[in-house]
Amino acid sequence: MSILFIFNRPPYDSTDVTWNGLRLANQLVENGHKVRIFLMNDAVDMAREACKPPVGYDQDLSNMLKDLITKKVEVQVCGTCMARCGIFKNQPYFEGAKASTMKVLAQWVSESDKVLSF
């Protein structure tokens, strides 16, 4: 089964929504499913080296994303959002997270068995 995760929220927004989504993605990979991740809106910061956990937060979401990349999870990030969204606007995405387009997201949605949005 192929599952697409779409993240929209800032990585560190005083909730565990993004963390839980990444945990679920990892578990689905471990269960043998094909997982893809698309970041848009303020979630694009998660794919930037400048994104660090706030003081007192015990999880590094960018490292969790990098770990999924090493497990062959495709990660694409809204190219338009690079300059429009997040607190690290115009900073590049780290290796393995590719700038992408709405056209690619539309294709991924149509190819996926399930689409989850966080």
GUVO-395148 format. One record per residue: chain; y, z, x of N, C-alpha, C in turn. Coordinates in steps of 0.02 Angstrom, whole numbers, padded with zeros to 5 digits. Layout:
GUVO-395148
A,Y,Z,X,Y,Z,X,Y,Z,X
...
***
This chain:
GUVO-395148
A,-00059,00000,00042,00000,00000,00000,00062,00000,00045
A,00113,-00037,00024,00176,-00038,00062,00229,00001,00023
A,00264,00043,00060,00314,00087,00030,00379,00079,00067
A,00432,00067,00030,00499,00061,00058,00539,00123,00041
A,00568,00153,00093,00614,00209,00084,00685,00183,00094
A,00729,00198,00048,00800,00182,00055,00837,00249,00058
A,00869,00261,00115,00909,00322,00124,00982,00305,00115
A,01018,00346,00076,01089,00336,00061,01134,00394,00083
A,01106,00453,00088,01146,00514,00098,01161,00526,00172
A,01214,00562,00185,01226,00583,00255,01166,00623,00280
A,01147,00614,00342,01088,00650,00367,01093,00726,00358
A,01150,00754,00373,01158,00827,00369,01211,00842,00316
A,01188,00849,00253,01234,00858,00197,01224,00925,00162
A,01199,00974,00200,01187,01041,00174,01128,01044,00125
A,01086,00991,00125,01024,00992,00086,00968,00970,00133
A,00908,00973,00108,00850,00949,00146,00823,00883,00119
A,00863,00847,00080,00841,00786,00049,00817,00735,00101
A,00858,00721,00151,00840,00671,00202,00780,00695,00241
A,00780,00758,00261,00724,00786,00299,00658,00778,00260
A,00660,00795,00195,00600,00788,00155,00578,00716,00147
A,00625,00670,00141,00607,00599,00138,00574,00575,00202
A,00599,00597,00260,00569,00579,00324,00500,00610,00331
A,00492,00671,00308,00426,00703,00310,00376,00665,00268
A,00397,00644,00208,00353,00605,00164,00335,00539,00197
A,00385,00505,00225,00371,00442,00259,00319,00451,00314
A,00327,00503,00353,00279,00517,00407,00209,00529,00380
A,00204,00568,00326,00139,00582,00298,00106,00518,00271
A,00145,00475,00240,00118,00412,00214,00093,00368,00271
A,00129,00367,00327,00106,00330,00386,00040,00359,00410
A,00037,00425,00415,-00025,00457,00436,-00083,00444,00388
A,-00067,00433,00325,-00119,00416,00275,-00138,00343,00276
A,-00107,00304,00321,-00126,00234,00329,-00085,00183,00289
A,-00030,00204,00259,00011,00158,00221,00062,00123,00265
A,00083,00064,00244,00136,00028,00277,00202,00056,00250
A,00244,00081,00296,00308,00110,00276,00364,00072,00310
A,00416,00058,00271,00478,00029,00298,00535,00075,00276
A,00587,00076,00318,00646,00117,00303,00708,00075,00308
A,00751,00080,00257,00816,00047,00258,00869,00101,00249
A,00917,00103,00295,00972,00151,00292,01035,00116,00269
A,01070,00148,00223,01134,00120,00201,01181,00178,00183
A,01243,00161,00166,01294,00210,00152,01297,00259,00212
A,01309,00322,00199,01317,00369,00254,01252,00386,00291
A,01196,00364,00265,01132,00375,00300,01129,00336,00365
A,01173,00287,00374,01171,00247,00436,01182,00291,00498
A,01216,00347,00491,01227,00390,00548,01162,00414,00580
A,01109,00420,00540,01045,00443,00566,01019,00399,00621
A,01039,00336,00624,01015,00288,00674,01064,00282,00733
A,01106,00331,00743,01155,00329,00797,01143,00387,00844
A,01148,00374,00910,01138,00426,00960,01186,00484,00951
A,01246,00470,00924,01297,00522,00916,01279,00573,00862
A,01231,00557,00820,01213,00602,00765,01169,00659,00792
A,01195,00719,00788,01160,00779,00812,01157,00830,00756
A,01105,00871,00755,01101,00923,00703,01159,00972,00709
A,01185,00994,00654,01237,01046,00656,01208,01112,00682
A,01251,01154,00706,01230,01220,00731,01192,01256,00675
A,01134,01281,00693,01094,01319,00645,01043,01278,00607
A,01047,01211,00611,00997,01170,00576,00939,01158,00623
A,00879,01171,00600,00821,01172,00645,00783,01106,00650
A,00809,01052,00623,00775,00987,00626,00823,00935,00653
A,00796,00890,00695,00836,00834,00721,00813,00771,00684
A,00850,00751,00635,00830,00695,00592,00828,00629,00630
A,00873,00619,00677,00872,00557,00717,00808,00553,00758
A,00786,00610,00786,00723,00610,00823,00664,00598,00778
A,00667,00623,00716,00613,00609,00669,00610,00534,00654
A,00668,00502,00647,00671,00430,00635,00644,00392,00695
A,00663,00413,00755,00637,00381,00816,00561,00387,00820
A,00535,00445,00801,00463,00455,00801,00428,00406,00754
A,00457,00395,00696,00429,00347,00649,00431,00276,00678
A,00484,00260,00714,00488,00195,00747,00431,00186,00796
A,00415,00239,00834,00360,00235,00883,00293,00226,00847
A,00290,00244,00783,00229,00235,00743,00229,00168,00707
A,00272,00123,00730,00276,00054,00704,00308,00048,00635
A,00347,00097,00615,00385,00092,00552,00446,00049,00566
A,00454,-00003,00526,00514,-00045,00532,00573,-00008,00503
A,00627,-00005,00542,00688,00027,00520,00745,-00024,00525
A,00776,-00037,00468,00834,-00082,00468,00892,-00044,00436
A,00951,-00060,00461,01011,-00022,00442,01064,-00071,00419
A,01097,-00055,00365,01149,-00098,00337,01201,-00116,00390
A,01208,-00179,00404,01257,-00202,00453,01328,-00193,00429
A,01340,-00204,00365,01407,-00194,00337,01427,-00121,00340
A,01379,-00077,00329,01392,-00005,00330,01409,00021,00400
A,01391,-00018,00451,01405,00004,00520,01479,00021,00529
A,01523,-00020,00501,01595,-00009,00509,01626,00028,00451
A,01590,00036,00396,01619,00065,00335,01598,00137,00322
A,01539,00156,00347,01509,00219,00324,01492,00267,00381
A,01485,00329,00363,01467,00381,00410,01526,00407,00449
A,01516,00462,00483,01570,00490,00523,01573,00458,00593
A,01522,00419,00610,01520,00386,00675,01529,00311,00667
A,01576,00292,00624,01590,00221,00609,01596,00181,00674
A,01569,00120,00673,01571,00071,00727,01531,00089,00789
A,01497,00146,00788,01453,00161,00844,01386,00125,00833
A,01356,00100,00886,01296,00059,00878,01236,00100,00856
A,01187,00065,00830,01124,00095,00811,01079,00099,00872
A,01036,00150,00874,00992,00157,00933,00934,00107,00931
A,00901,00101,00987,00847,00052,00995,00792,00064,00942
A,00771,00010,00912,00720,00013,00861,00747,00012,00790
A,00811,00027,00783,00844,00024,00718,00889,-00038,00719
A,00871,-00087,00680,00905,-00152,00683,00958,-00159,00628
A,01016,-00184,00647,01067,-00201,00598,01039,-00254,00551
A,01051,-00246,00487,01019,-00290,00438,01068,-00311,00383
A,01040,-00340,00330,01081,-00367,00276,01052,-00349,00208
A,01093,-00359,00157,01070,-00349,00088,01014,-00399,00071
A,01017,-00457,00101,00964,-00508,00089,00896,-00481,00112
A,00895,-00449,00171,00832,-00421,00195,00809,-00364,00150
A,00856,-00321,00130,00838,-00266,00084,00808,-00293,00020
A,00838,-00345,-00008,00812,-00375,-00070,00741,-00401,-00059
A,00729,-00432,-00002,00662,-00457,00014,00613,-00399,00020
A,00633,-00347,00055,00588,-00289,00062,00572,-00257,-00005
A,00622,-00251,-00049,00610,-00223,-00115,00558,-00264,-00152
A,00565,-00329,-00151,00519,-00372,-00189,00449,-00374,-00159
A,00443,-00360,-00094,00378,-00359,-00061,00342,-00292,-00065
A,00377,-00240,-00084,00349,-00172,-00081,00311,-00154,-00145
A,00259,-00115,-00136,00223,-00089,-00194,00262,-00032,-00228
A,00296,00007,-00186,00337,00062,-00212,00402,00065,-00172
A,00456,00084,-00207,00521,00093,-00175,00545,00163,-00193
A,00561,00201,-00141,00587,00270,-00150,00657,00273,-00122
A,00701,00305,-00158,00770,00311,-00136,00789,00385,-00127
A,00818,00399,-00070,00839,00468,-00054,00913,00468,-00039
***
